[in-house]
Amino acid sequence: MNSTTIGIAAQNRTQELMQSAQKLETAFVSQMLKSAGLGELKDSFSGGVGEQQFASFMRDEQAKAIVQNGGFGLAEPIFATLMRAEND
């Protein structure tokens, strides 16, 4: 392997670790939104069982959008921890 190949591999691994950290933060935010009751309609105009089944998809997409726009700031320390573990 030459140095260019090693550099590209390291860059790809760094991107993979950042994506993993962002996915973990997204899952956390999604669970926070669920705990907050987002997507739950309790009145007579709720969508019933069908709406309950698909509410998680909406929460997940909203959580993904939150993380892509800065999120709670959890991805960065998670990423740093993954990088340290990778280098040990």
N, C-alpha and C positions, 0 to 999 in steps of 0.2 A: 504494500500500500504506500502510495506517495503522500506527501503532506497535504495536498489539495483534497485527496479522498478522505483523509483523516479529519480535516477541517470541516468538510461537508457532513460527514457522519456525526461529528460532535454537534454541529449546528442543528441537524435533524433531531438528534437526541434531546437537545435543549428545547426545541419546539415541542417535541412529544411530552416532555416533562411539564412544560407550561400548559399545554392543553389538558393534561391530566389534572393539574392543580385547578384549572378553571372548571373542569367537569365536576370536581369535588366541591368547589364553592357553589356551582350551579345546583347541585343536589341539596346542599345545605340551605340555600336560599329558597328552593322549591319547598322544602319541608317547613321552613319558617312561614312561607306564604300559606301553606296548608294549615298550619297551627293557628294562623291569624284568621282563618275562615274564608280565604279568598276562593271564589267560585262556588260557594254554598249559598243557594237561595232557599229561604225558609218560608216564603209566602205561597199563596195559592197559584202563582204563575211560574213556579219553578219548573224545570224541564224533567223532573222525576229521575228515574233510574238512568235513562239515556244521558242526561246531563251530568249526573254523578260519574258515569263511566268515562266521560271525555273531559271532565274538569281538570284532571291531572295533566293532560296534554297542554291545556292552556297555561296552567301554572308553570309547567316545565319551560315553555317558550317564554313566558314572562320572566322567569328566573334567569334564563339564558340571556335575555335582553338586558336585564339588570347587571349581570356580570360583565357583559361586553361593554357596558357603559361605566365601568368602574367598580361595580358591586360593593361589597362590604369591606374590600381590601384584604380578603383572606387568601386569595390566589397567590399573592406575592410571597408571604411567609411560608406557605405550603410549598411553593416552587423552590424557595431557598433551602428548605429542609430536604426536599427531594434531591437537589443538586449536591448538598453536603453528603447525603447517603450514597449518591452515585460515585462521588469522589473518594469515599472511604474505602 
